[in-house]
Amino acid sequence: MKSVLIYNSQASGDCLLGTHTARLYKQRFPDSKIYYCVRSGLTPTTAEGEDETASILEVLQHQEAIDKLGFVIHTSKGPMISLLDHSEMPQFDEVIEQHGWFSDLGIVRSQSYQLFNRHGREHFENTDTSFSVGQKKELPTDHLVIAFPGPLDWNRKTKNEALRLSFLTRLKYYLEQNNIRARITLLGRDVETGSLLESLQKLNNSHLFIGPIGLPLHAAAGLGVDTIAVSSVYPNSYDTPAEYHSGWHRAIKSHIHCGDYRCVTEKLYDKEITNTFEGPPTKWGFWPKKCPHTSNGFSCIYNTSPEQLVATVADWYLEKGQYLWTR
């Protein structure tokens, strides 16, 4: 049996996306034994400055094709791997590192790029992620469930609490005016008492997720939940489910925009395969509040309008949502 180590040194959402590589690898090599390791000190944006490595590992334990889980700790003697079951580490026949992604491959396909030359790119082209949260999906049929991030995750990214409150007000008005029975489920450590896994289980039983790019959004797509994404500074083709996943997915980009993504530098697989870690470089991070290239000085993220979001919810309802419940 072939022993394979996949080490993902990225953020929490990327660690979940990286398990898709394990699934594709196991499909290609069914007899392999896959060890999946992440870095210690992981904190999803749905939590506040806490080490959530254990919570994330609890989620990863449920993912298909992973045989053993662990995390990497840095010691005076160098990095060491600690497996959750405290078993001995084998000699690995293959090591796959997931430490960055590329604009031309997108955030999901990039997780497998080291395998393109080794085993044939055609085996790792599929980007339809599929995740598990350890329970069957149970969707109500007498009302809709719309999942939405709490203020912590939303405001870390959009920097715009007024947008969040205005959208929720307009969403409730739209639902009431159209006699749509719906429940809004808030997700995040600031609005929940349970674990990350329990939060994702609530997400799994939702019809629609609306929120910024991040772990809950990527998880929703892989759980078969429809999504409306508030984009980061990147073009939508880089990292939104609308571009990498089948199903009903849309991405919102503000109309107040520089038009040519001046703050983003392409990171191409063929040219910069070893140059930089993480994603394509940006001048002011993924979620800036201000931008000197827009008409009002605020970023395209901050400028997202509640009208855009509600209009997209209306599109979803007309195309799909109205058929998911019975009045």
C-alpha positions as a Markdown table, in Angstrom:
| # | Residue | x | y | z |
|---|---|---|---|---|
| 1 | Met | 0.0 | 0.0 | 0.0 |
| 2 | Lys | 1.3 | 3.4 | -1.0 |
| 3 | Ser | 1.6 | 6.0 | 1.9 |
| 4 | Val | 0.9 | 9.6 | 0.9 |
| 5 | Leu | 1.3 | 12.8 | 2.9 |
| 6 | Ile | -0.7 | 15.8 | 1.9 |
| 7 | Tyr | 0.5 | 18.9 | 3.9 |
| 8 | Asn | -1.7 | 22.0 | 3.6 |
| 9 | Ser | -0.1 | 25.1 | 5.2 |
| 10 | Gln | -2.8 | 27.5 | 4.1 |
| 11 | Ala | -5.8 | 29.1 | 5.9 |
| 12 | Ser | -8.8 | 27.2 | 7.2 |
| 13 | Gly | -11.0 | 27.3 | 4.1 |
| 14 | Asp | -8.1 | 26.2 | 1.9 |
| 15 | Cys | -7.5 | 23.2 | 4.2 |
| 16 | Leu | -11.1 | 22.1 | 3.6 |
| 17 | Leu | -10.7 | 22.7 | -0.2 |
| 18 | Gly | -7.4 | 20.7 | -0.1 |
| 19 | Thr | -9.3 | 17.6 | 0.9 |
| 20 | His | -10.7 | 17.5 | -2.6 |
| 21 | Thr | -7.2 | 16.6 | -3.8 |
| 22 | Ala | -7.2 | 13.6 | -1.5 |
| 23 | Arg | -10.5 | 12.5 | -3.0 |
| 24 | Leu | -9.2 | 12.7 | -6.5 |
| 25 | Tyr | -6.0 | 11.0 | -5.6 |
| 26 | Lys | -7.9 | 8.1 | -4.0 |
| 27 | Gln | -10.0 | 7.8 | -7.1 |
| 28 | Arg | -6.8 | 7.5 | -9.1 |
| 29 | Phe | -5.0 | 5.2 | -6.7 |
| 30 | Pro | -7.6 | 3.3 | -4.6 |
| 31 | Asp | -5.0 | 1.4 | -2.6 |
| 32 | Ser | -3.2 | 4.4 | -1.3 |
| 33 | Lys | -3.3 | 5.5 | 2.4 |
| 34 | Ile | -3.6 | 9.2 | 2.7 |
| 35 | Tyr | -2.2 | 11.2 | 5.7 |
| 36 | Tyr | -3.6 | 14.8 | 5.7 |
| 37 | Cys | -1.9 | 17.4 | 7.8 |
| 38 | Val | -2.4 | 21.1 | 8.5 |
| 39 | Arg | -0.4 | 23.7 | 10.3 |
| 40 | Ser | -1.2 | 24.4 | 13.9 |
| 41 | Gly | -2.7 | 27.7 | 15.0 |
| 42 | Leu | -5.6 | 27.8 | 12.5 |
| 43 | Thr | -8.3 | 30.4 | 13.1 |
| 44 | Pro | -11.3 | 30.6 | 10.7 |
| 45 | Thr | -12.6 | 34.1 | 10.1 |
| 46 | Thr | -15.9 | 33.0 | 11.8 |
| 47 | Ala | -14.0 | 32.9 | 15.1 |
| 48 | Glu | -12.1 | 35.6 | 17.1 |
| 49 | Gly | -8.4 | 35.1 | 17.5 |
| 50 | Glu | -8.7 | 31.6 | 18.9 |
| 51 | Asp | -6.7 | 28.5 | 18.0 |
| 52 | Glu | -9.4 | 26.5 | 16.2 |
| 53 | Thr | -7.1 | 23.7 | 14.9 |
| 54 | Ala | -8.9 | 21.0 | 16.8 |
| 55 | Ser | -12.3 | 22.2 | 15.5 |
| 56 | Ile | -11.0 | 22.2 | 12.0 |
| 57 | Leu | -9.5 | 18.8 | 12.3 |
| 58 | Glu | -12.9 | 17.6 | 13.6 |
| 59 | Val | -14.4 | 18.7 | 10.3 |
| 60 | Leu | -11.6 | 17.2 | 8.3 |
| 61 | Gln | -12.1 | 13.8 | 9.9 |
| 62 | His | -15.4 | 13.5 | 8.1 |
| 63 | Gln | -14.0 | 14.1 | 4.6 |
| 64 | Glu | -13.8 | 11.3 | 2.1 |
| 65 | Ala | -10.5 | 9.6 | 1.3 |
| 66 | Ile | -8.5 | 10.8 | 4.3 |
| 67 | Asp | -7.1 | 7.9 | 6.3 |
| 68 | Lys | -5.2 | 9.7 | 9.0 |
| 69 | Leu | -5.1 | 13.3 | 10.2 |
| 70 | Gly | -2.5 | 15.4 | 11.9 |
| 71 | Phe | -0.9 | 18.8 | 12.2 |
| 72 | Val | 2.6 | 20.2 | 11.9 |
| 73 | Ile | 4.3 | 21.9 | 14.8 |
| 74 | His | 7.5 | 23.8 | 14.6 |
| 75 | Thr | 10.2 | 22.9 | 17.1 |
| 76 | Ser | 13.8 | 23.9 | 17.7 |
| 77 | Lys | 14.7 | 20.7 | 15.7 |
| 78 | Gly | 12.5 | 21.7 | 12.8 |
| 79 | Pro | 8.9 | 20.9 | 11.8 |
| 80 | Met | 7.4 | 17.8 | 13.3 |
| 81 | Ile | 4.1 | 16.0 | 12.4 |
| 82 | Ser | 1.8 | 14.9 | 15.2 |
| 83 | Leu | -1.0 | 12.5 | 14.2 |
| 84 | Leu | -4.3 | 12.6 | 16.0 |
| 85 | Asp | -4.2 | 8.9 | 16.9 |
| 86 | His | -0.6 | 9.2 | 18.1 |
| 87 | Ser | 0.5 | 6.4 | 15.8 |
| 88 | Glu | 4.0 | 6.2 | 14.3 |
| 89 | Met | 4.7 | 8.1 | 11.1 |
| 90 | Pro | 5.5 | 5.8 | 8.1 |
| 91 | Gln | 8.0 | 6.4 | 5.4 |
| 92 | Phe | 6.0 | 8.3 | 2.8 |
| 93 | Asp | 6.1 | 7.2 | -0.8 |
| 94 | Glu | 4.8 | 10.6 | -2.0 |
| 95 | Val | 4.5 | 14.0 | -0.4 |
| 96 | Ile | 2.1 | 16.6 | -1.8 |
| 97 | Glu | 2.4 | 20.2 | -0.5 |
| 98 | Gln | -0.5 | 22.6 | -0.7 |
| 99 | His | 0.9 | 26.0 | 0.0 |
| 100 | Gly | -0.5 | 28.4 | -2.6 |
| 101 | Trp | -2.8 | 28.8 | -5.5 |
| 102 | Phe | -2.8 | 30.4 | -9.0 |
| 103 | Ser | -5.0 | 32.8 | -10.8 |
| 104 | Asp | -5.2 | 30.7 | -14.0 |
| 105 | Leu | -5.9 | 27.5 | -12.2 |
| 106 | Gly | -8.3 | 28.9 | -9.6 |
| 107 | Ile | -8.4 | 28.1 | -5.9 |
| 108 | Val | -9.6 | 24.5 | -6.1 |
| 109 | Arg | -7.6 | 23.1 | -9.1 |
| 110 | Ser | -4.4 | 24.7 | -7.7 |
| 111 | Gln | -4.5 | 22.4 | -4.7 |
| 112 | Ser | -3.5 | 19.5 | -7.0 |
| 113 | Tyr | -1.0 | 21.2 | -9.2 |
| 114 | Gln | 2.0 | 19.2 | -7.9 |
| 115 | Leu | 0.3 | 16.1 | -9.3 |
| 116 | Phe | -0.1 | 17.3 | -12.9 |
| 117 | Asn | 3.3 | 16.3 | -14.1 |
| 118 | Arg | 3.6 | 13.3 | -11.8 |
| 119 | His | 0.3 | 11.5 | -12.6 |
| 120 | Gly | -1.4 | 13.4 | -15.5 |
| 121 | Arg | -3.3 | 16.7 | -15.2 |
| 122 | Glu | -6.4 | 15.1 | -16.7 |
| 123 | His | -7.0 | 13.1 | -13.4 |
| 124 | Phe | -7.0 | 16.3 | -11.3 |
| 125 | Glu | -9.1 | 18.7 | -13.4 |
| 126 | Asn | -12.4 | 18.1 | -11.7 |
| 127 | Thr | -13.2 | 21.0 | -9.3 |
| 128 | Asp | -16.7 | 19.9 | -8.1 |
| 129 | Thr | -15.9 | 19.6 | -4.4 |
| 130 | Ser | -17.9 | 17.3 | -2.2 |
| 131 | Phe | -17.8 | 17.6 | 1.6 |
| 132 | Ser | -19.3 | 15.7 | 4.5 |
| 133 | Val | -20.4 | 16.9 | 8.0 |
| 134 | Gly | -21.2 | 13.4 | 9.4 |
| 135 | Gln | -25.0 | 13.6 | 8.9 |
| 136 | Lys | -27.6 | 13.4 | 6.2 |
| 137 | Lys | -29.1 | 16.5 | 4.7 |
| 138 | Glu | -32.5 | 17.3 | 6.1 |
| 139 | Leu | -34.1 | 20.2 | 4.4 |
| 140 | Pro | -37.5 | 21.4 | 5.5 |
| 141 | Thr | -40.2 | 21.6 | 2.8 |
| 142 | Asp | -42.7 | 24.0 | 4.6 |
| 143 | His | -40.2 | 27.0 | 4.6 |
| 144 | Leu | -36.8 | 28.0 | 3.2 |
| 145 | Val | -33.6 | 28.2 | 5.2 |
| 146 | Ile | -31.1 | 31.0 | 4.3 |
| 147 | Ala | -27.7 | 30.9 | 6.1 |
| 148 | Phe | -25.8 | 34.1 | 6.7 |
| 149 | Pro | -22.6 | 35.0 | 8.5 |
| 150 | Gly | -22.7 | 36.8 | 11.8 |
| 151 | Pro | -21.2 | 40.3 | 12.1 |
| 152 | Leu | -17.7 | 39.0 | 13.0 |
| 153 | Asp | -17.0 | 37.3 | 9.7 |
| 154 | Trp | -19.0 | 39.8 | 7.6 |
| 155 | Asn | -17.3 | 42.8 | 9.0 |
| 156 | Arg | -13.7 | 41.4 | 9.0 |
| 157 | Lys | -14.1 | 41.3 | 5.2 |
| 158 | Thr | -16.6 | 43.9 | 4.0 |
| 159 | Lys | -15.7 | 46.4 | 6.8 |
| 160 | Asn | -19.3 | 47.5 | 6.3 |
| 161 | Glu | -21.8 | 46.7 | 9.1 |
| 162 | Ala | -24.3 | 49.2 | 7.6 |
| 163 | Leu | -24.4 | 47.0 | 4.5 |
| 164 | Arg | -25.1 | 43.8 | 6.5 |
| 165 | Leu | -27.9 | 45.4 | 8.5 |
| 166 | Ser | -29.4 | 47.1 | 5.4 |
| 167 | Phe | -29.3 | 43.9 | 3.5 |
| 168 | Leu | -31.0 | 41.9 | 6.3 |
| 169 | Thr | -33.7 | 44.5 | 6.5 |
| 170 | Arg | -34.3 | 44.5 | 2.8 |
| 171 | Leu | -34.2 | 40.7 | 2.6 |
| 172 | Lys | -36.8 | 40.4 | 5.3 |
| 173 | Tyr | -39.0 | 43.0 | 3.5 |
| 174 | Tyr | -38.6 | 41.1 | 0.2 |
| 175 | Leu | -39.6 | 37.8 | 1.9 |
| 176 | Glu | -42.6 | 39.4 | 3.6 |
| 177 | Gln | -43.8 | 41.2 | 0.5 |
| 178 | Asn | -43.7 | 38.0 | -1.6 |
| 179 | Asn | -45.2 | 35.8 | 1.2 |
| 180 | Ile | -42.1 | 33.6 | 1.3 |
| 181 | Arg | -41.8 | 31.7 | 4.5 |
| 182 | Ala | -38.2 | 31.6 | 5.4 |
| 183 | Arg | -35.8 | 31.3 | 8.4 |
| 184 | Ile | -32.5 | 33.1 | 8.5 |
| 185 | Thr | -29.8 | 31.1 | 10.2 |
| 186 | Leu | -26.7 | 33.0 | 11.4 |
| 187 | Leu | -23.4 | 31.3 | 11.4 |
| 188 | Gly | -20.2 | 32.1 | 13.3 |
| 189 | Arg | -18.6 | 31.8 | 16.8 |
| 190 | Asp | -20.0 | 35.2 | 17.7 |
| 191 | Val | -23.6 | 34.1 | 17.2 |
| 192 | Glu | -23.4 | 30.4 | 17.9 |
| 193 | Thr | -22.4 | 28.3 | 20.9 |
| 194 | Gly | -21.5 | 25.1 | 19.2 |
| 195 | Ser | -18.5 | 23.8 | 17.3 |
| 196 | Leu | -17.4 | 24.5 | 13.7 |
| 197 | Leu | -18.7 | 21.1 | 12.8 |
| 198 | Glu | -22.1 | 21.8 | 14.3 |
| 199 | Ser | -22.2 | 25.2 | 12.4 |
| 200 | Leu | -21.5 | 23.4 | 9.1 |
| 201 | Gln | -24.2 | 20.9 | 9.9 |
| 202 | Lys | -26.7 | 23.8 | 10.2 |
| 203 | Leu | -25.3 | 25.1 | 6.9 |
| 204 | Asn | -25.8 | 21.6 | 5.3 |
| 205 | Asn | -29.5 | 21.9 | 6.2 |
| 206 | Ser | -29.9 | 25.3 | 4.4 |
| 207 | His | -31.2 | 26.0 | 1.0 |
| 208 | Leu | -29.1 | 29.1 | 0.3 |
| 209 | Phe | -25.9 | 30.7 | 1.8 |
| 210 | Ile | -25.1 | 34.3 | 1.3 |
| 211 | Gly | -21.8 | 35.7 | 2.4 |
| 212 | Pro | -18.2 | 36.7 | 1.7 |
| 213 | Ile | -15.6 | 34.3 | 0.2 |
| 214 | Gly | -14.3 | 32.0 | 2.9 |
| 215 | Leu | -14.7 | 28.7 | 4.6 |
| 216 | Pro | -18.5 | 28.8 | 5.0 |
| 217 | Leu | -19.0 | 29.7 | 1.4 |
| 218 | His | -16.7 | 27.0 | 0.0 |
| 219 | Ala | -18.2 | 24.5 | 2.5 |
| 220 | Ala | -21.7 | 25.4 | 1.3 |
| 221 | Ala | -20.8 | 24.7 | -2.4 |
| 222 | Gly | -19.3 | 21.3 | -1.4 |
| 223 | Leu | -22.4 | 20.5 | 0.6 |
| 224 | Gly | -24.7 | 21.1 | -2.3 |
| 225 | Val | -26.0 | 24.4 | -0.9 |
| 226 | Asp | -26.7 | 27.2 | -3.4 |
| 227 | Thr | -24.6 | 30.3 | -2.8 |
| 228 | Ile | -24.4 | 34.0 | -3.3 |
| 229 | Ala | -20.9 | 35.2 | -2.8 |
| 230 | Val | -19.7 | 38.7 | -1.9 |
| 231 | Ser | -16.4 | 38.7 | -3.9 |
| 232 | Ser | -13.0 | 39.7 | -2.6 |
| 233 | Val | -10.8 | 42.0 | -4.7 |
| 234 | Tyr | -10.0 | 39.1 | -7.0 |
| 235 | Pro | -11.9 | 38.5 | -10.3 |
| 236 | Asn | -14.7 | 36.0 | -9.7 |
| 237 | Ser | -12.9 | 33.5 | -11.9 |
| 238 | Tyr | -10.2 | 33.1 | -9.2 |
| 239 | Asp | -12.0 | 31.8 | -6.2 |
| 240 | Thr | -15.9 | 31.8 | -6.3 |
| 241 | Pro | -18.1 | 28.7 | -6.5 |
| 242 | Ala | -19.8 | 30.3 | -9.5 |
| 243 | Glu | -16.7 | 29.6 | -11.5 |
| 244 | Tyr | -15.5 | 26.2 | -10.0 |
| 245 | His | -18.7 | 24.4 | -9.0 |
| 246 | Ser | -21.8 | 23.0 | -10.7 |
| 247 | Gly | -25.2 | 24.0 | -9.3 |
| 248 | Trp | -26.7 | 27.4 | -8.6 |
| 249 | His | -24.0 | 29.8 | -7.6 |
| 250 | Arg | -23.6 | 33.6 | -8.2 |
| 251 | Ala | -20.9 | 36.1 | -7.2 |
| 252 | Ile | -21.6 | 39.8 | -6.5 |
| 253 | Lys | -19.1 | 42.4 | -7.6 |
| 254 | Ser | -19.9 | 46.1 | -7.0 |
| 255 | His | -20.7 | 48.3 | -10.0 |
| 256 | Ile | -18.4 | 50.9 | -8.4 |
| 257 | His | -15.1 | 49.3 | -9.4 |
| 258 | Cys | -11.8 | 50.3 | -11.1 |
| 259 | Gly | -12.7 | 48.0 | -13.9 |
| 260 | Asp | -9.4 | 46.3 | -14.5 |
| 261 | Tyr | -8.3 | 45.0 | -11.1 |
| 262 | Arg | -5.3 | 47.3 | -10.6 |
| 263 | Cys | -4.6 | 46.1 | -7.1 |
| 264 | Val | -4.3 | 42.4 | -8.2 |
| 265 | Thr | -1.2 | 40.8 | -9.7 |
| 266 | Glu | -1.7 | 37.6 | -11.7 |
| 267 | Lys | 0.1 | 34.5 | -10.4 |
| 268 | Leu | 0.3 | 32.1 | -13.3 |
| 269 | Tyr | 1.0 | 28.4 | -12.8 |
| 270 | Asp | 3.3 | 28.0 | -15.8 |
| 271 | Lys | 5.5 | 31.1 | -14.9 |
| 272 | Glu | 5.5 | 31.4 | -11.1 |
| 273 | Ile | 5.1 | 27.9 | -9.8 |
| 274 | Thr | 7.5 | 28.3 | -6.9 |
| 275 | Asn | 7.7 | 32.1 | -6.5 |
| 276 | Thr | 5.1 | 32.9 | -3.9 |
| 277 | Phe | 3.0 | 31.2 | -1.2 |
| 278 | Glu | -0.7 | 31.7 | -0.8 |
| 279 | Gly | -2.7 | 33.3 | -3.6 |
| 280 | Pro | -2.1 | 35.9 | -6.2 |
| 281 | Pro | -0.5 | 39.1 | -4.6 |
| 282 | Thr | -2.7 | 42.1 | -3.9 |
| 283 | Lys | -1.6 | 45.7 | -3.0 |
| 284 | Trp | -3.9 | 46.1 | 0.0 |
| 285 | Gly | -4.9 | 42.6 | 1.0 |
| 286 | Phe | -8.0 | 40.6 | 0.0 |
| 287 | Trp | -10.5 | 42.8 | 1.8 |
| 288 | Pro | -9.5 | 46.5 | 1.8 |
| 289 | Lys | -11.9 | 49.2 | 2.8 |
| 290 | Lys | -10.4 | 51.9 | 0.7 |
| 291 | Cys | -9.3 | 52.1 | -2.9 |
| 292 | Pro | -7.8 | 55.1 | -4.8 |
| 293 | His | -9.0 | 53.8 | -8.1 |
| 294 | Thr | -12.8 | 54.0 | -7.5 |
| 295 | Ser | -15.0 | 57.0 | -7.9 |
| 296 | Asn | -15.8 | 57.4 | -4.2 |
| 297 | Gly | -12.5 | 56.2 | -2.7 |
| 298 | Phe | -13.9 | 53.0 | -1.2 |
| 299 | Ser | -13.1 | 49.5 | -2.3 |
| 300 | Cys | -15.3 | 47.4 | -4.6 |
| 301 | Ile | -16.0 | 45.2 | -1.6 |
| 302 | Tyr | -17.2 | 48.0 | 0.7 |
| 303 | Asn | -19.2 | 49.4 | -2.2 |
| 304 | Thr | -21.3 | 46.2 | -2.5 |
| 305 | Ser | -24.9 | 47.3 | -2.4 |
| 306 | Pro | -27.8 | 45.7 | -0.5 |
| 307 | Glu | -29.9 | 46.2 | -3.7 |
| 308 | Gln | -27.5 | 43.9 | -5.6 |
| 309 | Leu | -27.7 | 41.2 | -3.0 |
| 310 | Val | -31.5 | 41.3 | -2.7 |
| 311 | Ala | -31.9 | 41.3 | -6.5 |
| 312 | Thr | -29.7 | 38.2 | -6.7 |
| 313 | Val | -31.8 | 36.5 | -4.0 |
| 314 | Ala | -34.9 | 37.3 | -6.1 |
| 315 | Asp | -33.2 | 35.7 | -9.1 |
| 316 | Trp | -32.5 | 32.6 | -7.1 |
| 317 | Tyr | -36.0 | 32.4 | -5.8 |
| 318 | Leu | -37.6 | 32.7 | -9.3 |
| 319 | Glu | -35.1 | 30.2 | -10.8 |
| 320 | Lys | -35.0 | 27.6 | -8.0 |
| 321 | Gly | -36.1 | 28.7 | -4.5 |
| 322 | Gln | -39.9 | 28.7 | -5.2 |
| 323 | Tyr | -39.7 | 25.0 | -6.0 |
| 324 | Leu | -38.0 | 24.0 | -2.8 |
| 325 | Trp | -40.9 | 24.5 | -0.4 |
| 326 | Thr | -44.7 | 24.2 | -0.3 |
| 327 | Arg | -46.9 | 27.1 | 0.8 |
